[in-house]
């Protein structure tokens, strides 16, 4: 078996980042009203409403 050679593209190129962003937005679909409401509340309340400790999960 021969090893395949892959060329890794750097992600710091603006055109590649724009392609990933466009694909992500296309796959994400439309943002629902409920999601928008959560985002608006999160923006208004800030970090003080973020969970801490065990509620935040395990950090690796």
Number of C-alpha atoms within 10 A of each C-alpha: 3 4 5 6 6 6 6 6 8 8 10 8 9 9 10 13 13 11 11 13 12 12 11 11 12 10 9 9 8 9 9 8 9 9 10 11 11 11 12 11 11 14 10 9 11 9 9 8 9 10 10 9 8 8 8 9 9 7 6 3
